[in-house]
Amino acid sequence: MSFDILESFNAALGGPVIRHLSSSLGETEEGTRNAVRSVGPSMLAGLIQRVATPAGAAEMFRAVNDDHIDSGIVGKLGSIFGNRGSMDSMRGLGESLAGTVFGNRTGPLTSAISQVAGVGPRSAMSLLAMGLPIVFGMLRKQVGSGGLDASGLSSLLFSQRGSLERVGLDDRIAGALGVGSLSNLLSGIPGGPSRSSGTRESFTGHERVRARPREQHRPRWLPWAVAAGVAALALSLFMNRTDQRGAERTAQTVNERTGPATESTSVYFDSGEVTVDGEGRLRIASVAASAKGANDRVVAITGYTDSSGNPDQNVQIAKDRAVAVKDALVAEGVTESQIVMDPPAAVTGAGTNAEARRVEIEVR
């Protein structure tokens, strides 16, 4: 599955985190949630702006790889937001990053987010400042795992245009960023809409190259080739329909024999961590979509640890991980009455240490 910055960011700041932030900022949960939904696209739009030039891409690449950026920050959000000093440190880093990404547009941007979301300007600034270290941590993880350079980071950010289009960008925020509108921003990046129907745009690095359409010549054999292609397509459609009907009959037979399918997944944790990270929240959301609304289905949760550390502490860690997953499922709309905490026969999970540090979710 391709990396989606906005989806991962929203997953990281799920229900429990929103409640904590709203309490800390003195804002309503609805206002805080709306502000987070505005902060995500604002950060992505600002980053896309910055990497649109080679110099900006190089600067963002250096910022992402700075020693202060933690690629594992998503898995630590629970402990960070539970400690006032850690939150202040995170906010200070984010304010510095805001200057790097937005420059003198930071003030107008936070005012626009405040207007759009209905929260105070200081709260908007705090959420932007706490959001930037999270996004930069995600980007550093992608840069490290993919071996990306500055150009690769640019390509990664440019690939998010579809996500930004789906979410949208309020014109007040676009105006504060100096782009006027989302379409203006997207038209200047790879994959943006063509500026002329008579030319085709291709991109290499940061250079835009215009290529004229080649003059087309119609070979004399073209009609025969078209006819052959149509015949082949018709045969293919006939065969596919036959195969599809056979597959449907087979699936029906299997369902009659086995009954409803059982869905399961695992959420993994770093050593000693009990907070669900962004990837884990995506897995939980997928399971919750199948389970919520179907009160006759049971969601069983079992927590594990690896074999290292104190055995008594490991039992507690396994329980805490299972509770964190339960809270995330409830936040996604699964009723508590559906959830069953299923203690393991042995707290040490199977496989390598990385595989053992997990919570198994099974929808029955």
Buried (B, 14 or more C-beta within 10 A) or exposed (E): EEBBBBBBBBBBBBBBBBBBBBEBBEBEEEBBBBBBBBBBBBBBBBBBBBBBEBEBBBBBBEBBBEEEBBBEBBBBBBEBBEEEEBBEBBBEBBBBBBEBBBEEBBEBBBBBBBBBBEBBBEBBBBBBBBBBBBBBBBBBBBBEEEEBEBBBBBBBBBBBBEBBEEBEBBBBBBBBBBBEEBEEBBEEBBEBEEEEEEEEBEBEEBEEEEEEEEEEEEEEEEEEEEEEEEEEEEEEEEEEEEEEEEEEEEEEEEEEEEEEEEBEBBBBBBEBBBBBBBBBBBBBBEBBEBBBEEEEBBBBBBBBBBEEEEEEEBBEBBBBBBBBBBBBBBBBEBEEEBBEEBEBEEBBBEEEEEEBBBBBBBBB
